[in-house]
Amino acid sequence: MWERACSRMRCVIQRICWPTLPLREQAHSHRVWWRSRDPGNTQNQCGSGLARESGVSVNESVG
């Protein structure tokens, strides 16, 4: 349910964070996340569908 409410944040989280332990059936606020210090050359493509419709390009470095 949270993922549908915040799809842009989900996109960023999938690229630079992942759970440190396989925790099941716990609230999102109680999960432990590890953030990469060097995510490489990943670019934020979240919301690019809306940008394409309006003719504006969206490319933002994450990190």
Beta strands, then each sheet from edge to edge (+ up, - down):
strand 1: 17-19
strand 2: 33-35
strand 3: 43-44
strand 4: 60-61
sheet 1: 1+ 2-
sheet 2: 3+ 4-
end
